Amino acid sequence: MTAKLYTINELSSILNLHPKTILRFINEGKIKGNKIGRTWRVTEQDLKVFCHGELATEEKPVIKPDYDTLHDRITISAVIEIKEQNSEEASRISNMFMAVLNSETDYMHKSRFDFFYYPEIEKAKYVFYGSADFVTRIIEMFNQITYARSIQNE
């Protein structure tokens, strides 16, 4: 099946526009046209796209997502706050977690860690972003730290 081709004069009468306006639209890319010999031709589909693009049946490219599973799409965040009078101790804990983040393990992929210390309220805040595995292991580490400190203080 061949597509219907319109000349500039046919488009001029269909669109009720001057032929020079049609040529300007083609040159500006508003109307897609093909030059055949010395004359411009516009397909019926391209005319539909120009007239009412949202109603035209031009196929849109299918964008395939760059992930395969739900696991790859999930990012979890956790905020851990510690009442800490000493900023040095809070920094020491922060440095320990920075060392963990700098390790080359799979579950650390696309993870992030932010540390804040608020001296006016004597509070350290540790914010973690990443996969479920990453956040789970970080929380387990905090659990081990608190358990070890509770044994030390006994």
N, C-alpha and C positions, 0 to 999 in steps of 0.2 A: 504494500500500500504506500503510495507516494503522498507526501505532505503537501498541503495547499500552500502555494507561495504567493505573496502579495507584492505588488509593485508600490513604489512611492505614491503614485497617483491614486491607487486603490486605497492605500492606507490613509491618504489625505481625506478622501471622501468618507471612509468608515469612521475615522477619529474626529472629523470636522476640524482638521488642522492644516495649516499651509504646508506645502511640500518641503519648503526650506526648514520648517520646524521639525518635520519628520527626519530629514537628513541630519540636523543638529543633534536630535535625540540619538540617532544611530552613532554619530561620531562621539558623543559623550558616553555611550554605552548604556543609555537608558532603554533603548530598544536594541535587541540583538538582531543583526542583519548580516546577510552574506552578499558579497559583490559577485555578480555573475556577468562577466564581460564588463560593460560600462554602466550597468544598472544594479541598483540594490534590490534585494528580495528579502522578505521577512516571512518566516513560516507562521502558520496558524498558531502553533504552540507558543512561539515567541511573542506574538500579538497578545495572546491570553495572559502571558506572564506580565507584559507591560500594562495591560488594562486592569487586571485584578490578580496580582501575583498570589494572593492567599487562596484564590479559587482555582488556580492553574494546577494541572496534574504533573508538574515537573517533579521528578523523583529527587528526594533529598538523600544525600549519602548517609548510610547507616554508620553511626559512630559506635564502635565496639569499645566497651569499657576496658580499662587497662588493669583490671583485677579479675581474678577467677572465683574467689570464694568470699563469703561473708567475713571470714577471719581476716582477709586482707583489707577489708573496708573499715574495720572497727578501730577506733582510737579511744583509749580510756585515759582519764586523768584522775589523779589522786592528790589531795592536799593533806600534808601531815604537819601539824603545828606542835611545837615543843616549847613549854615554858622553860626558858633558859636564861639564867642571870649572867652567864659568862659568854660573850660573843666568840671567844676563842674555842670553846667547846662546840658551839654551833657551827663554826667554820671547819673544825676538825671532822665533824659528821658530814658536812657538805663535801669536803675533799675526798672522804671515803666513797661517797656516791659518785663523784666525778670520776674517780678511778674505775669504778664499776662500769660507768657509761663508756669510758674509753677502751674497755675490753672489746675484743672482736668476737662477739657471739651473735647468733642468729636472732635471738629474742630481743636484742637491743636495736634492731633495725627501725629506723625512723622514730627513735625515742628522743625525748628532750627532758631536761631537768632545770628548774629555776630555784634559786635560793634567796631568801630575804631574811634579814635580821632587823627587828624593830627594838632598838635599845630603850625607847621611852616606855614600852610595855613589856620589855624583857621576854620577847617571843621570837622564836625561829620558825620560819615557814619554808617547807620543802614541797615543791610542786613538780609532779611527774606526769609526762604525757607519753603514751606509746601503746604497744600491743597489750593484750590481756596477759600474756606470759610475762612481759616486762613489768607491768604494774604489780602482778601477783608476786613476783620474785622480790621486788623492792619492798613490798609490805611484809613479806616473810623475813627480809633482812632487818627491818625495823623491829619486828617481833623478837628476833634473836638478840638484837642490841638491848632491848628493854629487859629481856629475860636474863641476859648476862649481867646487866647492871643490878637487877634485883637480887641475884645471887651474891654479887660483890658486896652489896650493902647489908647482907645478913650477918 
